[in-house]
Amino acid sequence: MNGFLDRLAEFNDIINSFVWTKVGVWLLIAVGIIMTILTGFFQVTHIGHWFKKTIGSMFDSKVKGHTNEKASISQFQALCTALAATVGVGNIAGVAAAIMSGGPGAVFWMWVAAFFGMMTNYSENILGIYYRRKNKSGEWSGGAMYYLQDGLGGYKGMKTVGKVLAVIFAICAVLASFGIGNMGQVNKIVVNFTSAFDIKALSNIVLYTSADGSASVTLYMLIVGIILMILVGTIVIGGLQRIANVAERIVPIMVVAFVIGSLVIIFKNVTHIGSAFGAIFSGAFSGKAVWGGVTGLTLKQVITMGCKRGVFSNEAGLGSSVMVHSNSNVVEPVKQGLWGIFEVFADTMVVCTMTALTVLTSGVINLADGTAVTDSDSTLVAEAFNTVFKFGNFELGRYFIALAILLFAFTTVLGWSHYGTKAVEYLAGEAAPVVTKVYKVIFVLMIVSGAVLTSSLAWDISDTFNGMMMIPNLIGVVALAPTVRKLTKNYVARRIKGEKNVKPMLSYFPEIEEENEKKILETGED
């Protein structure tokens, strides 16, 4: 077993280095910059509008109210399901890992990736709604595979290229669902939960140890993995509606609770906020001679680590969350694009920043050389919470983080099960109803694999699959940038400037366009 895992790690390192270091990070930032420029820095110039239409409309029945249509879910449910998949382990362990490996400067590059990623996610969502269609079950199906096939493939001489890239994306999305959406999340749940709520009788039974002796898998981990498998299975079988209902109830509570807990720690250490930001900005533009035991940390490594963890957290550029946003009951593509901007903002600018400041202000890591009170990224955040939420021997902070990771990661697994299902549906074609059921069974069973993998390998595999699905998606977004620009200008003219004689652009398909125009007239949607 150890020999197989070691060979798997070596092979994965080769692919990961090429996809991310040589191609992925730079492509990701470049596409974000391109879409930001083409939309006129929409995330800044229309910040009041997208805030009003997202967080400002939370009590609007058209946004939050459930739909009776089998084909769709509410806009709020779509956001919560997308956030369920994005607000996960990356927001806690991922941020801590970025700081420990790349220094505080990595946080700055997470922000940069998120700022431009807002418009990448916006563009993906617009294209997802514009090119979506209904499957045989009457449910909306949208995603990068469809705008690659019909959008890119619609250009003269590009039909085959579009179809090939669509298939590549779908295959990578299925693989990514087992990595970022399953094994990586489950691994962190198991490691943190069994550590915080230890049962000696079970944790003392070691099933196997990694070759270097750095990690062990116990019977306790296996049992927790099996329990998670059962819980996820009962929800996933119910389909998107059940996943959305669970996400709608869990996500807002878990995000608010984590942000409040982080703010308590940050305000308690308010005198260290200046030093924390100083370390972030100074470290962003210069490598450290020594940081966290890494000698000769270069600026390129800092940027790469920050951007990698940023996209692992908010998934902008992967083309993943668009698969659930496309199930929204919205008829206006740009309106769902606004939720894409907010999704990245909430995930990285809010939650990830809270994690970073909690770690950097609490004293659990030395800002000069990176010396930390623990070598584990996720337990580092727990130690930061313990600086405030510890009462005698009762380490409330450690228990809170263990439960936070459990909920964050659990909902991520649910969201990614839908992404994988949609990718399989595309690949299976006519056989989709049967094949998607088989996929769900395999996805659920793979949860146990995540429970028994060593932490580093689970994360590395997740990184690789992220990059592999990101590349064809970004090619599609760039190729369809003119379409995004047209849709944005059309929306701004009609909805922001109030021009009355502009015909809406709602769908690539004439029949859906006509149907959506009627809905707007009937409902008076603004």
Solvent accessible surface area in square Angstrom, and as a share of the most:
residue,aa,sasa,rsa
1,M,133,0.59
2,N,53,0.27
3,G,36,0.35
4,F,114,0.47
5,L,15,0.08
6,D,62,0.32
7,R,155,0.57
8,L,55,0.27
9,A,32,0.25
10,E,114,0.51
11,F,124,0.52
12,N,10,0.05
13,D,76,0.39
14,I,127,0.64
15,I,50,0.25
16,N,19,0.10
17,S,53,0.34
18,F,112,0.47
19,V,10,0.06
20,W,1,0.00
21,T,45,0.26
22,K,137,0.58
23,V,45,0.26
24,G,0,0.00
25,V,0,0.00
26,W,103,0.36
27,L,49,0.24
28,L,14,0.07
29,I,26,0.13
30,A,43,0.33
31,V,1,0.00
32,G,1,0.01
33,I,64,0.33
34,I,68,0.34
35,M,0,0.00
36,T,0,0.00
37,I,102,0.52
38,L,62,0.31
39,T,14,0.08
40,G,42,0.40
41,F,89,0.37
42,F,1,0.00
43,Q,4,0.02
44,V,79,0.45
45,T,87,0.50
46,H,44,0.20
47,I,87,0.44
48,G,50,0.48
49,H,32,0.14
50,W,3,0.01
51,F,60,0.25
52,K,133,0.56
53,K,42,0.18
54,T,0,0.00
55,I,80,0.41
56,G,57,0.55
57,S,18,0.11
58,M,32,0.14
59,F,196,0.82
60,D,60,0.31
61,S,88,0.57
62,K,100,0.43
63,V,9,0.05
64,K,77,0.33
65,G,28,0.27
66,H,106,0.47
67,T,29,0.17
68,N,160,0.82
69,E,73,0.33
70,K,144,0.61
71,A,7,0.06
72,S,1,0.01
73,I,0,0.00
74,S,0,0.00
75,Q,8,0.04
76,F,10,0.04
77,Q,3,0.01
78,A,0,0.00
79,L,4,0.02
80,C,2,0.01
81,T,0,0.00
82,A,0,0.00
83,L,12,0.06
84,A,1,0.00
85,A,2,0.01
86,T,4,0.02
87,V,1,0.00
88,G,1,0.01
89,V,0,0.00
90,G,1,0.01
91,N,0,0.00
92,I,0,0.00
93,A,0,0.00
94,G,0,0.00
95,V,1,0.00
96,A,0,0.00
97,A,12,0.09
98,A,0,0.00
99,I,0,0.00
100,M,36,0.16
101,S,43,0.28
102,G,2,0.02
103,G,2,0.02
104,P,1,0.01
105,G,0,0.00
106,A,0,0.00
107,V,3,0.01
108,F,36,0.15
109,W,35,0.12
110,M,3,0.01
111,W,38,0.13
112,V,28,0.16
113,A,11,0.08
114,A,0,0.00
115,F,57,0.24
116,F,39,0.16
117,G,7,0.06
118,M,9,0.04
119,M,0,0.00
120,T,1,0.01
121,N,0,0.00
122,Y,0,0.00
123,S,0,0.00
124,E,1,0.00
125,N,0,0.00
126,I,0,0.00
127,L,0,0.00
128,G,0,0.00
129,I,3,0.01
130,Y,26,0.10
131,Y,9,0.03
132,R,5,0.02
133,R,53,0.19
134,K,91,0.39
135,N,41,0.21
136,K,153,0.65
137,S,64,0.41
138,G,29,0.27
139,E,39,0.18
140,W,6,0.02
141,S,1,0.01
142,G,0,0.00
143,G,0,0.00
144,A,0,0.00
145,M,0,0.00
146,Y,17,0.06
147,Y,0,0.00
148,L,0,0.00
149,Q,49,0.22
150,D,26,0.13
151,G,5,0.05
152,L,6,0.03
153,G,9,0.09
154,G,54,0.52
155,Y,92,0.35
156,K,202,0.86
157,G,75,0.72
158,M,60,0.27
159,K,160,0.68
160,T,98,0.57
161,V,64,0.37
162,G,0,0.00
163,K,91,0.39
164,V,75,0.43
165,L,27,0.13
166,A,0,0.00
167,V,47,0.27
168,I,73,0.37
169,F,0,0.00
170,A,0,0.00
171,I,83,0.42
172,C,9,0.06
173,A,0,0.00
174,V,23,0.13
175,L,64,0.32
176,A,0,0.00
177,S,0,0.00
178,F,28,0.12
179,G,0,0.00
180,I,1,0.01
181,G,0,0.00
182,N,0,0.00
183,M,17,0.08
184,G,1,0.01
185,Q,4,0.02
186,V,2,0.01
187,N,1,0.01
188,K,9,0.04
189,I,2,0.01
190,V,0,0.00
191,V,47,0.27
192,N,8,0.04
193,F,51,0.21
194,T,10,0.06
195,S,56,0.36
196,A,7,0.06
197,F,67,0.28
198,D,60,0.31
199,I,85,0.43
200,K,134,0.57
201,A,77,0.60
202,L,46,0.23
203,S,26,0.17
204,N,107,0.55
205,I,81,0.41
206,V,79,0.46
207,L,81,0.40
208,Y,44,0.17
209,T,52,0.30
210,S,18,0.12
211,A,68,0.53
212,D,115,0.60
213,G,52,0.50
214,S,92,0.59
215,A,33,0.26
216,S,43,0.28
217,V,4,0.02
218,T,14,0.08
219,L,50,0.25
220,Y,10,0.04
221,M,28,0.12
222,L,46,0.23
223,I,58,0.29
224,V,13,0.07
225,G,0,0.00
226,I,67,0.34
227,I,89,0.45
228,L,8,0.04
229,M,35,0.16
230,I,100,0.51
231,L,87,0.43
232,V,2,0.01
233,G,9,0.08
234,T,74,0.43
235,I,25,0.13
236,V,1,0.01
237,I,134,0.68
238,G,29,0.28
239,G,18,0.17
240,L,14,0.07
241,Q,70,0.31
242,R,112,0.41
243,I,4,0.02
244,A,0,0.00
245,N,52,0.27
246,V,32,0.18
247,A,1,0.00
248,E,21,0.09
249,R,148,0.54
250,I,40,0.20
251,V,3,0.01
252,P,47,0.30
253,I,126,0.64
254,M,8,0.04
255,V,27,0.15
256,V,84,0.48
257,A,40,0.31
258,F,1,0.00
259,V,26,0.15
260,I,100,0.51
261,G,8,0.08
262,S,0,0.00
263,L,62,0.31
264,V,65,0.37
265,I,0,0.00
266,I,7,0.04
267,F,136,0.57
268,K,130,0.55
269,N,20,0.10
270,V,82,0.47
271,T,116,0.67
272,H,87,0.39
273,I,40,0.20
274,G,56,0.54
275,S,64,0.41
276,A,0,0.00
277,F,65,0.27
278,G,39,0.38
279,A,16,0.12
280,I,0,0.00
281,F,95,0.39
282,S,65,0.42
283,G,4,0.04
284,A,0,0.00
285,F,120,0.50
286,S,59,0.38
287,G,34,0.33
288,K,62,0.26
289,A,82,0.63
290,V,80,0.46
291,W,0,0.00
292,G,36,0.35
293,G,69,0.66
294,V,53,0.31
295,T,116,0.67
296,G,43,0.41
297,L,8,0.04
298,T,69,0.40
299,L,68,0.34
300,K,102,0.43
301,Q,85,0.38
302,V,3,0.01
303,I,18,0.09
304,T,15,0.09
305,M,41,0.18
306,G,0,0.00
307,C,0,0.00
308,K,26,0.11
309,R,22,0.08
310,G,0,0.00
311,V,2,0.01
312,F,6,0.03
313,S,0,0.00
314,N,3,0.01
315,E,3,0.01
316,A,3,0.02
317,G,0,0.00
318,L,0,0.00
319,G,0,0.00
320,S,1,0.00
321,S,2,0.01
322,V,0,0.00
323,M,0,0.00
324,V,0,0.00
325,H,0,0.00
326,S,0,0.00
327,N,0,0.00
328,S,0,0.00
329,N,44,0.22
330,V,1,0.01
331,V,6,0.03
332,E,2,0.01
333,P,0,0.00
334,V,1,0.01
335,K,19,0.08
336,Q,0,0.00
337,G,0,0.00
338,L,0,0.00
339,W,2,0.01
340,G,0,0.00
341,I,0,0.00
342,F,19,0.08
343,E,0,0.00
344,V,0,0.00
345,F,54,0.23
346,A,14,0.11
347,D,0,0.00
348,T,0,0.00
349,M,49,0.22
350,V,45,0.26
351,V,1,0.00
352,C,4,0.02
353,T,16,0.09
354,M,27,0.12
355,T,0,0.00
356,A,0,0.00
357,L,12,0.06
358,T,0,0.00
359,V,0,0.00
360,L,5,0.02
361,T,1,0.00
362,S,14,0.09
363,G,57,0.55
364,V,6,0.03
365,I,6,0.03
366,N,72,0.37
367,L,44,0.22
368,A,79,0.61
369,D,57,0.29
370,G,5,0.04
371,T,86,0.50
372,A,29,0.22
373,V,95,0.54
374,T,31,0.18
375,D,142,0.74
376,S,41,0.26
377,D,27,0.14
378,S,0,0.00
379,T,35,0.20
380,L,0,0.00
381,V,0,0.00
382,A,4,0.03
383,E,64,0.29
384,A,0,0.00
385,F,1,0.00
386,N,11,0.05
387,T,64,0.37
388,V,33,0.19
389,F,44,0.18
390,K,96,0.41
391,F,121,0.50
392,G,65,0.62
393,N,152,0.78
394,F,107,0.45
395,E,39,0.18
396,L,67,0.33
397,G,0,0.00
398,R,64,0.24
399,Y,50,0.19
400,F,58,0.24
401,I,1,0.00
402,A,3,0.03
403,L,82,0.41
404,A,9,0.07
405,I,0,0.00
406,L,40,0.20
407,L,68,0.34
408,F,1,0.00
409,A,0,0.00
410,F,21,0.09
411,T,0,0.00
412,T,1,0.00
413,V,1,0.01
414,L,1,0.00
415,G,0,0.00
416,W,0,0.00
417,S,1,0.01
418,H,8,0.04
419,Y,0,0.00
420,G,0,0.00
421,T,17,0.10
422,K,2,0.01
423,A,0,0.00
424,V,13,0.08
425,E,23,0.10
426,Y,25,0.10
427,L,71,0.35
428,A,26,0.20
429,G,46,0.45
430,E,137,0.61
431,A,51,0.40
432,A,11,0.08
433,P,70,0.44
434,V,103,0.59
435,V,57,0.33
436,T,16,0.09
437,K,141,0.60
438,V,78,0.45
439,Y,10,0.04
440,K,46,0.19
441,V,89,0.51
442,I,81,0.41
443,F,0,0.00
444,V,20,0.12
445,L,103,0.51
446,M,54,0.24
447,I,0,0.00
448,V,34,0.20
449,S,39,0.25
450,G,0,0.00
451,A,2,0.01
452,V,26,0.15
453,L,19,0.09
454,T,21,0.12
455,S,34,0.22
456,S,78,0.50
457,L,8,0.04
458,A,0,0.00
459,W,14,0.05
460,D,49,0.25
461,I,13,0.06
462,S,0,0.00
463,D,3,0.02
464,T,2,0.01
465,F,38,0.16
466,N,0,0.00
467,G,0,0.00
468,M,56,0.25
469,M,0,0.00
470,M,0,0.00
471,I,42,0.21
472,P,6,0.04
473,N,0,0.00
474,L,0,0.00
475,I,69,0.35
476,G,0,0.00
477,V,0,0.00
478,V,57,0.33
479,A,27,0.21
480,L,2,0.01
481,A,5,0.04
482,P,73,0.46
483,T,21,0.12
484,V,0,0.00
485,R,106,0.39
486,K,124,0.52
487,L,3,0.02
488,T,6,0.04
489,K,117,0.49
490,N,16,0.08
491,Y,1,0.00
492,V,20,0.11
493,A,16,0.12
494,R,31,0.11
495,R,63,0.23
496,I,61,0.31
497,K,141,0.60
498,G,38,0.37
499,E,78,0.35
500,K,193,0.82
501,N,142,0.73
502,V,42,0.24
503,K,136,0.58
504,P,29,0.18
505,M,53,0.24
506,L,1,0.00
507,S,9,0.06
508,Y,93,0.35
509,F,41,0.17
510,P,104,0.65
511,E,110,0.49
512,I,18,0.09
513,E,25,0.11
514,E,100,0.45
515,E,71,0.32
516,N,3,0.02
517,E,42,0.19
518,K,111,0.47
519,K,53,0.23
520,I,25,0.13
521,L,151,0.75
522,E,140,0.63
523,T,79,0.46
524,G,51,0.49
525,E,23,0.10
526,D,91,0.47
